[in-house]
Amino acid sequence: MLGDAYLAILRFMEMGGDVLWLIAIITFLMWTLIFERFWFFLTEHKTMVKDATERWEGRSERNSWSAHQVREALISDATERITGSLPIIQTCVALCPLFGLLGTVTGMIAVFDAMATQGGNARSMAAGVSMATIPTMSGMIASLSGLVGSTWLRRKVEYETELFEDHLTLDH
């Protein structure tokens, strides 16, 4: 049963051509980073906010220019840690359909090559057609799946960053 699934995946990857492997690698990287961000919000995030808030609340004064600079530094550091790998995730979401289009181009080149070498034989062009359509479909599906995760993460990052700024009160 597991062997059949493995063979079906390999056949699918062969039909899609080499570009499909690149889409698979990008998708794996993207979802690994998305799960890492989920894990961050479940485990480390509360501790990070608590530590930074304690550092701020432990200051004897919070109204001077230097205190405001310390606050801005705390906010900047926290925003960077909260954002984490979100820009890389968004880049992967954007790259998936582009690699799908690359697969379309390489598949069409295979179709034209088959036409040039073997004439208008439909059987010889079929492999190129699948190499043209499968990566496009796979790139779009990978991108849409990553779009769901990255949109949730982007909203979570914006919300948590704003909430963190509100935690660092300015009055004494």
C-alpha positions in Angstrom: 0.0 0.0 0.0 2.7 2.5 1.0 4.9 1.3 -1.9 2.0 1.9 -4.3 1.6 5.5 -3.1 5.4 6.0 -3.5 5.3 4.7 -7.0 2.3 6.8 -7.9 4.1 9.9 -6.6 7.2 9.0 -8.6 5.2 8.5 -11.8 3.5 11.9 -11.2 6.8 13.6 -10.7 8.2 12.0 -13.9 5.2 13.2 -15.9 5.7 16.7 -14.6 9.4 16.9 -15.4 12.3 18.3 -13.4 10.6 21.6 -12.6 8.1 19.7 -10.5 10.9 18.7 -8.1 11.8 22.3 -7.6 8.1 23.1 -6.9 8.1 20.3 -4.4 11.3 21.5 -2.6 9.9 25.1 -2.4 6.6 23.8 -1.1 8.4 21.7 1.5 10.5 24.7 2.6 7.5 27.0 2.7 5.4 24.6 4.9 8.3 23.9 7.1 8.7 27.6 7.8 4.9 28.0 8.3 4.9 25.3 10.9 8.0 26.8 12.6 6.0 30.1 12.9 3.0 28.3 14.3 5.3 26.6 16.8 6.9 29.9 17.8 3.4 31.4 18.6 2.5 28.3 20.6 5.7 28.1 22.6 8.2 31.0 22.6 6.1 34.0 21.9 4.5 34.5 25.4 7.9 34.2 27.1 9.4 36.7 24.7 6.6 39.3 25.3 6.8 38.7 29.1 10.6 39.2 29.2 10.5 42.4 27.1 7.6 43.8 29.1 9.4 43.1 32.4 12.5 44.8 31.1 10.4 47.9 30.2 8.4 47.9 33.4 11.6 47.5 35.4 12.8 50.9 34.3 12.7 53.6 36.9 11.5 56.2 34.4 9.7 55.8 31.1 9.2 59.4 29.8 12.6 60.7 28.7 13.9 60.6 25.2 16.4 57.8 26.0 13.5 55.8 27.5 11.5 56.2 24.3 14.6 55.0 22.4 14.8 51.9 24.6 11.1 51.3 24.1 11.5 51.6 20.3 14.5 49.2 20.4 12.4 46.7 22.4 9.5 47.0 19.9 11.9 46.7 17.0 13.6 43.6 18.4 10.2 42.0 19.2 8.8 42.8 15.8 11.7 41.1 14.1 11.4 38.0 16.3 7.6 37.9 15.8 7.9 38.4 12.0 10.6 35.7 11.8 10.6 33.9 8.4 7.4 35.4 7.1 9.1 37.3 4.2 10.7 34.0 3.1 7.3 32.3 3.3 5.7 35.0 1.2 8.6 34.7 -1.4 7.9 30.9 -1.6 4.2 31.6 -2.2 5.2 33.9 -5.1 7.8 31.6 -6.5 5.5 28.5 -6.8 3.4 29.7 -9.7 6.5 31.2 -11.4 8.1 27.7 -11.4 4.8 26.3 -12.6 5.1 28.6 -15.6 8.7 27.5 -16.1 7.4 24.0 -16.3 4.8 25.0 -18.9 7.6 26.5 -21.0 9.8 23.4 -20.7 6.9 21.2 -21.4 6.0 23.1 -24.6 9.6 22.9 -25.7 9.3 19.1 -25.3 6.1 19.2 -27.4 7.8 21.2 -30.2 10.9 18.9 -30.0 8.6 15.8 -30.4 6.9 17.5 -33.3 10.2 18.3 -35.0 11.7 14.9 -34.5 8.7 12.6 -34.8 6.2 14.6 -36.8 2.7 15.3 -35.6 2.3 12.0 -33.7 -0.1 12.7 -30.8 1.5 9.9 -28.7 4.9 11.5 -28.9 3.5 14.9 -27.9 1.5 13.6 -24.9 4.6 13.5 -22.6 5.3 17.2 -23.4 1.7 18.2 -22.8 1.7 16.6 -19.4 5.1 18.3 -18.7 3.4 21.6 -19.6 0.2 21.2 -17.5 1.2 19.3 -14.4 3.8 21.8 -13.1 1.4 24.7 -13.7 -1.3 23.0 -11.7 1.1 22.0 -9.0 2.6 25.5 -8.7 -0.8 27.0 -8.4 -2.0 24.5 -5.8 1.2 24.9 -3.8 0.9 28.7 -4.0 -2.7 28.6 -2.9 -2.0 26.3 0.1 0.9 28.6 1.2 -1.3 31.7 0.7 -3.7 30.4 3.4 -0.9 29.9 5.9 1.0 33.1 5.1 -2.2 35.2 5.3 -3.0 33.8 8.7 0.6 34.4 9.8 0.7 37.9 8.4 -2.5 38.8 10.3 -1.1 37.2 13.5 2.2 39.1 13.2 0.4 42.4 12.7 -2.0 41.7 15.7 0.8 40.5 18.0 3.1 43.4 17.1 0.4 46.0 17.8 -0.5 44.2 21.0 3.1 44.2 22.1 3.4 47.9 21.5 0.3 48.4 23.7 1.9 46.4 26.5 4.8 48.9 26.8 3.1 51.7 28.5 4.6 55.2 28.4 3.3 56.6 31.7 5.1 56.1 35.0 
